[in-house]
Amino acid sequence: MTPTVSASGLSLRYGRTPALDDVSVRLGEGVTGLIGPNGAGKTTLLRVLATAVRADRGAFTVLGHDPATTAGRQNVRRTLGYLPQAPGFHPDFTAFEFVDYVAILKEQTDRTARHREVRRVLEAVDLTGVRGKRIKKLSGGMRQRVALAAALVGDPGFLVLDEPTVGLDPEQRMRFRELIARAGEERTVLLSTHQTEDVAMLCHRVIVMAHGRVLFEGTPADLAARAAGHVWSSAERDPAAHAGWRTGTGSFRNVGDPPPGAALLEPTLEDGYLLTLDGTPAEVAAG
Ligand SMILES: Nc1ncnc2c1ncn2[C@@H]1O[C@H](COP(=O)(O)OP(=O)(O)OP(=O)(O)O)[C@@H](O)[C@H]1O
C-alpha cells in the first residue's frame, strides 16, 4: 500500500481524558473503516486529520501536505472533504443552496463553474430530482446524501466521513455504502462507523481503536482471521466464553477460548473485533 495519509504519535488530552494516545496510522487509496466503542477516540482522530482541532503531540501529512505550517494547513483543507457526525444544516436551505454555500466556503468564487460543480455532486449522490427541496422536507437518508455531496465539492483527494450510516434504514444504508464505495475508487476515504457490517462490505482496510489507542490495523480478512479457532457453537450457553449468544438456529455462538473438542465455526470480522476489544495483544498487521 502506498500511503496517502500518514500520522505518527498523535496524542490529545481533554483534561485527564486521553482522547488520542500515541496514535500512528497509515491510509491508502480506497475506503478504510475506523471502528471502536463509544469514546474510543474515533471522532477526535477524524477531527485532527481534518484540521478541525490540533493534537497536543505528533504529526501527520495528507497527500504530501504537512498541516504544521499555515500554508500546509490550507493545502490540507483544500484537498479535504469532511462529513462531520452532526452536519449543521440550515433547514430552510434547499439541497442546492446548502451545497452551493459549502462550495463558496471552499473558495469556489466563479458562480457559473461553482453551480456546475454543485449540480455535479448532487447528481453523484442521486439527488438531482430534489435539489430544489428544502432540507427540512427531506428524509434522513436524503439529508445524509446532501452532506456527502457537500463533502465531495471540489473533488477532494481525502474524504473523512464520521458515522455517515447512523440512523439510516437497511436499504438507505446499502445505497449509501454504494456511494461511499464509488467515492473511494480514486481517493482516500476514512470512514468511522459502529457497524462491523459497513466495514465487512465496503472497506479494504480497517483500524480498531479503544481508549484512544489503535488496537489493530490491517485488512478486514486479517481482523476476522484473529478469531480463527476462537469461535464455536454449542447447544447450551458456554460459561467459559467471553461472549455468546443464541442464534436463529437455536444453538449458541461463542467467542473466546473453546473447550477441547468444540465445534469450531468460521470466524467473521465481528468475532475478530470482539476478541480484539477483549484484550488480545495489540497487533499491527503487515502491509
Ligand atoms: N470537546 C471535548 N471535551 C472534552 N472531552 C472530549 C471532547 N471531545 C471528546 N472528548 C472525550 O474524548 C474521548 C474520545 O471521544 P470521541 O468523541 O473521539 O470518541 P468516539 O470514538 O468518536 O465516540 P462515539 O463512538 O461515541 O462517537 C471521550 O472520552 C470523550 O468524552
The ligand as an ORCA input file, in Angstrom:
! r2SCAN-3c Opt
* xyz 0 1
  N     -14.584     18.538     23.284
  C     -14.360     17.617     24.228
  N     -14.213     17.973     25.518
  C     -13.968     17.053     26.495
  N     -13.846     15.714     26.257
  C     -13.991     15.306     24.992
  C     -14.269     16.217     23.903
  N     -14.365     15.504     22.759
  C     -14.167     14.207     23.106
  N     -13.943     14.084     24.437
  C     -13.653     12.824     25.154
  O     -12.603     12.180     24.442
  C     -12.851     10.777     24.366
  C     -12.914     10.359     22.894
  O     -14.104     10.894     22.324
  P     -14.505     10.707     20.792
  O     -15.734     11.522     20.549
  O     -13.336     10.972     19.941
  O     -14.849      9.147     20.742
  P     -15.633      8.314     19.623
  O     -14.871      7.057     19.438
  O     -15.858      9.155     18.420
  O     -17.012      8.011     20.343
  P     -18.500      7.794     19.692
  O     -18.445      6.469     19.004
  O     -19.365      7.789     20.910
  O     -18.766      8.948     18.767
  C     -14.134     10.523     25.135
  O     -13.781     10.140     26.446
  C     -14.833     11.863     25.118
  O     -15.653     12.006     26.253
*
